[in-house]
């Protein structure tokens, strides 16, 4: 099991590599959106949900909280909040970060699921992902209605198994 920050970094690195690759090809027809803080939060939420639905296990150990703009992992928020609404750029990795990314990449099941989540959900804007996470009777909605700060893992697993994974 990884930390939410490990998974967040994986998404940032994946996105930045894709942008760089497409810039060098002078692709004038596609728009490659960077990852903002809001979008990153939703991608890690979707990664946790899809992973739970497929494997029955948590991808990362951190809790996901129900905030105004949807699911949020506070540890990831604290790390990336300095970017505000701007795209997150990757920086020089520490040895621990390099190891975490390597561990994700060599874990075939994890890397396949993360690539599937990226391919299916990074195509949406941050605001579209926010709206999608607010679906009526979804995990975020249930937590808000019940006055819970933390989104129940079983609610995430059940919802993603029923509504998302069957469509991906």
Secondary structure, DSSP 4 states (H G I P E B T S, - for coil): -B-HHHHHHHHHHHHHHHHHHHHHTT--S-------HHHHHHHHHHHHHHHHHHHSS-SBSS--EEETTEEE-HHHHHHHGGGTTSPP---PPPHHHHHHHHHHHH-HHHHHHHHHHHHHHTTS-HHHHHHHHT-TTSHHHHHHHTT-SBPPHHHHHHHIIIIITTT-
